[in-house]
Amino acid sequence: MKRSRLAWLSALCLCALALDAGGDERPAQAEVVVLLHGLARSDRSMQPLAERLTAAGFRTFNVRYASRDHGPEVLVDQLDEALRACCREFERLHFVTHSLGGILVRAYAAERAPSNLGRVVMLAPPNHGSEYVDAFTDWPLFRVAAGPTGVQLGTSPDSLPNRLPPPRFEFGVIAGARSLNPLSSGVIPGESDGTVSIDSTKLEGMRDFITVDEAHGLIMRSPHVADQTIAFLRRGRFDAEPADAD
């Protein structure tokens, strides 16, 4: 556990707590946006989005966590520790998440229910699990690659996402509708981003929902997704665009 804490403290040193930046409808300085990457990724995958948020006037904290090394309980504890170190002075705490990051925020909010929790934008979240995990979870190499939390992201009733209660915070979902994964069509029914079906991203209580023509591993790098994320953080809704909102 000491090693894990050192990893989190290292991440704190690399965080982006951005000061004032330009942009209209600038949020209050008492607000901060925490970015959480997905499974087997790092904070670098969220950095372009963090920079777009900073340019729009948001303070950001881009978290790096060892997504494949621990079970969900430890990851939630580590997230809580990081938030206490970086963000306790802010009156409003927003999140922008990719994939597993959205499930961790749900788990964190269900256990800790922070009073300053604001808006959450989930990018490609497996809110009801991933059929891709179902198909390969018994493969030893997949279990090693996914780690103890990743293998719990299937669609069964006792999977990690399906054990969590509906969120009690304000959130919007952006789902990808492009698959670059040649294996996905055989294991994921309907439209998907190659890892998570569009239907699985939807969740009871979401304030808004859109789809974009992006794949699972690239959705967080899209300028259009960044613009939609900024819109939701500011106004609690995405900008209505018929090409992307089905």
Order of alpha helices (4+ residues) and beta strands (2+ residues): alpha-beta-alpha-beta-alpha-beta-alpha-beta-alpha-alpha-alpha-beta-alpha-alpha-beta-alpha
